[in-house]
């Protein structure tokens, strides 16, 4: 018999009232080295975001995030390489 050293935890989905859209999220908590631990929060959940970040060693990032270097945001939110825009 072997012991399973890989512990995992599952967080149940948050019970938010009303219909949520991506645009409703205002902050993201990013945990370096743990991409599965990312969480997003609405404006009224900023305190909860700060608490979670403190618990897991994460960083609170305001949304929306700027496009990475070398890209522009298209009208529909997709990323467009700068070379493509310059060539037009």
Number of C-alpha atoms within 10 A of each C-alpha: 3 4 5 6 6 5 5 5 5 5 5 6 6 6 6 8 6 6 6 10 7 8 9 13 17 18 21 23 22 20 18 12 8 10 9 8 12 14 15 19 19 18 11 10 13 16 11 12 23 16 13 17 19 13 9 14 13 21 17 21 14 14 15 11 10 10 14 10 8 10 16 18 14 11 8 6 9 10 14 15 15 13 11 10 11 7 6 5
